[in-house]
Each structure stands twice: as structure tokens, then as C-alpha cells.
Amino acid sequence: MKKILIFTLMIVLIPLLIVGLSNSEKILYKIKYGSINNKVIKVKRNLTNEIIEVPLEKYVIGVVAGEMPASFNIEALKAQAVASRTYALKKSQNQKNDYDVLDNSSNQVYIDYDQMKDKWNNNYESYLKKIEQAVNETKGEVILYNNDLIDAMFFSTSNGYTENSGDVFSTSLPYLVSVKSSWDKEESPVFSSSKEITKKEFLFNLGLDTNQNIYITDIKKTSTGRIKNLVINGKTFESSKIRSAFGLKSTSFTIKVDSDKVTFYVNGYGHGVGMSQYGSNGMAKNGYDYKQILNYYYKDCEIKKIN
């Protein structure tokens, strides 16, 4: 009986060992993340507060449609698909709520097929087909750093450089470091913007005495030219506070004070960390494929298929 049991175990285990030796990396990922073939993402809809379950690849289609212009080069759309898939899986891995992701820019924008029809009108069928192609051709692919899913952050437009994660967020991540992104200036319609307000509105929005003159001092910047903090009439403000108070597109700005008005001159759109979407489209137009784009913006990472 003992011999029969040993023989049976050998029959079962030997094929597994052979598979393990020949596909050890693939099995490692499956042990760590589980199979993603049947993975669903729990999405909280902003307008209704409803939590819906969406199959992973279908969810990625909705995010690429919501986050990136469908007119972009197919390689840029593929890069977005891999980044968005990675982002969602990372969020679901760490999420402690009854949902994985929100459907808005607090996480990444997700839209359903009805919203796609409203957004694209007569281009709906061709744009959907293009995005489905980008998602299907990268199915199951994610971005890993030391065999861990990365925080695949992305944004619209750089000021010419992406930002070091530690200069924007509380954590410095080795793969989210500043790189030059020269394509944005030519590609993005929001590379440069400005906003003009009255001096009283400027002071009021910052909770300062509206009868004072405006004195701006001690401007501290990151290595990429984005403002970290500055002093206005003796009070220190984080750049994120200024951006929020006046609806600026980024923290890469200068302020001009005239006799009765204040003007912000802004470069870029978004937090600046990770992949620049317009930069990725510029790279794609210049012949880079999606893997080259991702490897450029996410340093020392690997793109792996884990399904």
C-alpha cells in the first residue's frame, strides 16, 4: 500500500515539477497575484455611488477610453492599457474598502459603453475597435519592479520633464523618477495655459487680508522647475494649495502681479509623476513601441504577461 501511495504521488508531482522548472517565472506570478483571466474589478460609480463588478480587460477598455484620446497612436493606447491594468490590479491588491477603484480622476477615469457613445458620437465604432485592439494586444500584461506590481501613475502633460515621486507625494519610488519629456510641448494643446484674476480674489482665496499689497518671496522649486512652496505676505503655501485654490493645471507656474490683477502662467497638466500621456503619443509618433514607452517613463521595470 505504501509503495502504491509513493508511486501515485510521483505520478502527480513529477509533471508539476517539470512545469515548474520550465515555467517557474510564470508560476511565481500566479502564486503571487492569482490568475487574472477571471479577475473582476469592483468600480464605485461617482454619480450613483453604485459598486459594479467589471471583468478586468473590459474595465481596461473603459479606462483607456476615459483617460486617453482615442485618436492617439495605437502604441500610446497600448502603453495606457498596460499602465491602467497594472494600476487597477495594484489597487485591488491593497484595497480595504468594499470597492477597488473609483471611476474618476481620484483613481483613473472609467467610462462605460453608453458614455463612450456620448463622447465619440459618429466615431464610436471605429474608436472602440481601436481601443479594443490596444487592450487585446496587451492582454494580461503588467509592469513589475522586482517582481512586484508598480504604482503605475500617469498624467496628461509634462512641463518638459516628469517629476520625482518624492517631490510630489510622501513616498519616493525608484521607478518614478524624473525623465526628460520633450514631446509634450509640440503634442499637447494644454502644454501652456494662463489664468488671470483680480488682486482681491487672489488674496481672498488664500485667506489673506484683501486690503494688503501682494508680496511673494522664498519660492522653492523642484529640480524640474515645479514649485514646492512659496511665501505670500509672510505666510507659507504649498504649491498644491495654490493649484487647488485657483484651478491651475499644474504646479509648474509663475505669478505676475500688476496694479489690479494677478496672472498665472502655467506649463503642463497634472501631477507630473510617471507616464506623460501626450509625451507617450509623441514617442509613438516617432516610432517607439508601447514597451519602449513604458520602459522610458517607468525606470528599471519589466513588462510581463501574468495571465
C-alpha positions, 0 to 999 in steps of 0.5 A: 500500500505504501509503495502504491501511495509513493508511486501515485504521488510521483505520478502527480508531482513529477509533471508539476515539477517539470512545469515548474522548472520550465515555467517557474517565472510564470508560476511565481506570478500566479502564486503571487497575484492569482490568475487574472483571466477571471479577475473582476474589478469592483468600480464605485460609480461617482454619480450613483455611488453604485459598486459594479463588478467589471471583468478586468480587460473590459474595465481596461477598455473603459479606462483607456477610453476615459483617460486617453484620446482615442485618436492617439497612436495605437502604441500610446493606447497600448502603453495606457492599457498596460499602465491602467491594468497594472494600476487597477490590479495594484489597487485591488491588491491593497484595497480595504474598502468594499470597492477597488477603484473609483471611476474618476480622476481620484483613481483613473477615469472609467467610462462605460459603453453608453458614455463612450457613445456620448463622447465619440458620437459618429466615431464610436465604432471605429474608436472602440475597435481601436481601443479594443485592439490596444487592450487585446494586444496587451492582454494580461500584461503588467509592469513589475519592479522586482517582481512586484506590481508598480504604482503605475501613475500617469498624467496628461502633460509634462512641463518638459520633464516628469517629476520625482515621486518624492517631490510630489507625494510622501513616498519616493519610488525608484521607478518614478523618477524624473525623465526628460519629456520633450514631446509634450510641448509640440503634442499637447494643446494644454502644454501652456495655459494662463489664468488671470484674476483680480488682486482681491480674489487672489488674496481672498482665496488664500485667506489673506487680508484683501486690503494688503499689497501682494508680496511673494518671496522664498519660492522653492522649486523642484529640480524640474522647475515645479514649485514646492512652496512659496511665501505670500505676505509672510505666510507659507503655501504649498504649491498644491494649495495654490493649484487647488485654490485657483484651478491651475493645471499644474504646479509648474507656474509663475505669478505676475502681479500688476496694479489690479490683477494677478496672472498665472502662467502655467506649463503642463497638466497634472501631477507630473509623476510617471507616464506623460500621456501626450509625451507617450503619443509623441514617442509613438509618433516617432516610432517607439513601441508601447514597451519602449514607452513604458520602459522610458517613463517607468525606470528599471521595470519589466513588462510581463504577461501574468495571465 
